[in-house]
Amino acid sequence: MTPQDDLASTKYCLADPAKADAVYIPTAGNVKVSLGQAENRFAVEWIHPSTGKAVGGDAVTGGADHEFAAPFDGDAVLYLSCA
C-alpha cells in the first residue's frame, strides 16, 4: 500500500488500487472514498484505533465513489479489502 490521499475525502488514505484501502477518519463522521478504478467487491471493516475494536460493515462494489459513516465516536480507520 502507498499513500493515495486523493482517493478519500479525509486525505488520509493508503491504497493498493483495486485490492485494498485503509482510510483514517480523524473525527467521527462520514468519509467519501473513490473506488472508481476497481470493479471488485470490497469487504468493509471499521477499526477503532484506540481500542482495536473491529466492526464489520456491508460490502460495496467498486466502480464509483462511496460514502461511509463511522459506527462509533472519535477517530476511526476504514479498511476496504477485495472480497
Contacts in CASP RR format, 6 or more apart in sequence:
PFRMAT RR
TARGET T0000
AUTHOR 0000-0000-0000
METHOD contacts of the structure
MODEL  1
MTPQDDLASTKYCLADPAKADAVYIPTAGNVKVSLGQAENRFAVEWIHPS
TGKAVGGDAVTGGADHEFAAPFDGDAVLYLSCA
1 14 0 8 1.000
1 15 0 8 1.000
1 16 0 8 1.000
1 20 0 8 1.000
1 22 0 8 1.000
2 14 0 8 1.000
2 15 0 8 1.000
2 16 0 8 1.000
3 13 0 8 1.000
3 14 0 8 1.000
4 13 0 8 1.000
4 14 0 8 1.000
4 15 0 8 1.000
4 17 0 8 1.000
4 21 0 8 1.000
5 11 0 8 1.000
5 12 0 8 1.000
5 13 0 8 1.000
6 13 0 8 1.000
6 34 0 8 1.000
7 13 0 8 1.000
7 15 0 8 1.000
7 21 0 8 1.000
7 23 0 8 1.000
7 33 0 8 1.000
7 34 0 8 1.000
8 21 0 8 1.000
8 23 0 8 1.000
8 31 0 8 1.000
8 32 0 8 1.000
8 33 0 8 1.000
8 34 0 8 1.000
9 30 0 8 1.000
9 31 0 8 1.000
9 32 0 8 1.000
9 33 0 8 1.000
10 23 0 8 1.000
10 24 0 8 1.000
10 25 0 8 1.000
10 26 0 8 1.000
10 31 0 8 1.000
12 23 0 8 1.000
12 24 0 8 1.000
12 25 0 8 1.000
12 26 0 8 1.000
13 21 0 8 1.000
13 22 0 8 1.000
13 23 0 8 1.000
13 24 0 8 1.000
13 33 0 8 1.000
14 21 0 8 1.000
14 22 0 8 1.000
15 21 0 8 1.000
15 22 0 8 1.000
17 37 0 8 1.000
17 38 0 8 1.000
18 37 0 8 1.000
18 38 0 8 1.000
18 40 0 8 1.000
18 82 0 8 1.000
19 38 0 8 1.000
19 40 0 8 1.000
19 81 0 8 1.000
19 82 0 8 1.000
20 79 0 8 1.000
20 80 0 8 1.000
20 81 0 8 1.000
20 82 0 8 1.000
21 33 0 8 1.000
21 35 0 8 1.000
21 42 0 8 1.000
21 78 0 8 1.000
21 79 0 8 1.000
21 80 0 8 1.000
22 77 0 8 1.000
22 78 0 8 1.000
22 79 0 8 1.000
22 80 0 8 1.000
23 31 0 8 1.000
23 33 0 8 1.000
23 77 0 8 1.000
23 78 0 8 1.000
23 79 0 8 1.000
23 80 0 8 1.000
24 49 0 8 1.000
24 75 0 8 1.000
24 76 0 8 1.000
24 77 0 8 1.000
25 31 0 8 1.000
25 70 0 8 1.000
25 75 0 8 1.000
25 76 0 8 1.000
25 77 0 8 1.000
25 78 0 8 1.000
26 75 0 8 1.000
27 74 0 8 1.000
27 75 0 8 1.000
28 70 0 8 1.000
28 72 0 8 1.000
28 73 0 8 1.000
28 74 0 8 1.000
28 75 0 8 1.000
28 76 0 8 1.000
29 69 0 8 1.000
29 70 0 8 1.000
30 67 0 8 1.000
30 68 0 8 1.000
30 69 0 8 1.000
30 70 0 8 1.000
31 67 0 8 1.000
31 68 0 8 1.000
31 70 0 8 1.000
31 78 0 8 1.000
32 65 0 8 1.000
32 66 0 8 1.000
32 67 0 8 1.000
32 68 0 8 1.000
33 65 0 8 1.000
33 66 0 8 1.000
33 67 0 8 1.000
33 68 0 8 1.000
33 78 0 8 1.000
33 80 0 8 1.000
34 65 0 8 1.000
35 42 0 8 1.000
35 60 0 8 1.000
35 61 0 8 1.000
35 62 0 8 1.000
35 63 0 8 1.000
35 64 0 8 1.000
35 65 0 8 1.000
35 66 0 8 1.000
35 80 0 8 1.000
36 62 0 8 1.000
36 63 0 8 1.000
36 64 0 8 1.000
36 65 0 8 1.000
37 63 0 8 1.000
38 62 0 8 1.000
38 63 0 8 1.000
39 61 0 8 1.000
39 62 0 8 1.000
39 63 0 8 1.000
40 61 0 8 1.000
40 62 0 8 1.000
40 82 0 8 1.000
40 83 0 8 1.000
41 59 0 8 1.000
41 60 0 8 1.000
41 61 0 8 1.000
41 62 0 8 1.000
41 82 0 8 1.000
41 83 0 8 1.000
42 59 0 8 1.000
42 60 0 8 1.000
42 61 0 8 1.000
42 62 0 8 1.000
42 80 0 8 1.000
42 81 0 8 1.000
42 82 0 8 1.000
42 83 0 8 1.000
43 59 0 8 1.000
43 80 0 8 1.000
43 81 0 8 1.000
43 82 0 8 1.000
43 83 0 8 1.000
44 56 0 8 1.000
44 57 0 8 1.000
44 58 0 8 1.000
44 59 0 8 1.000
44 60 0 8 1.000
44 68 0 8 1.000
44 78 0 8 1.000
44 79 0 8 1.000
44 80 0 8 1.000
45 54 0 8 1.000
45 55 0 8 1.000
45 56 0 8 1.000
45 57 0 8 1.000
45 78 0 8 1.000
45 79 0 8 1.000
45 80 0 8 1.000
45 81 0 8 1.000
46 54 0 8 1.000
46 55 0 8 1.000
46 56 0 8 1.000
46 57 0 8 1.000
46 70 0 8 1.000
46 71 0 8 1.000
46 72 0 8 1.000
46 76 0 8 1.000
46 77 0 8 1.000
46 78 0 8 1.000
46 79 0 8 1.000
47 53 0 8 1.000
47 54 0 8 1.000
47 55 0 8 1.000
47 76 0 8 1.000
47 77 0 8 1.000
47 79 0 8 1.000
48 54 0 8 1.000
48 55 0 8 1.000
48 72 0 8 1.000
48 76 0 8 1.000
48 77 0 8 1.000
49 75 0 8 1.000
49 76 0 8 1.000
49 77 0 8 1.000
50 75 0 8 1.000
53 72 0 8 1.000
55 71 0 8 1.000
55 72 0 8 1.000
57 71 0 8 1.000
59 83 0 8 1.000
60 66 0 8 1.000
60 80 0 8 1.000
68 78 0 8 1.000
70 76 0 8 1.000
70 78 0 8 1.000
END
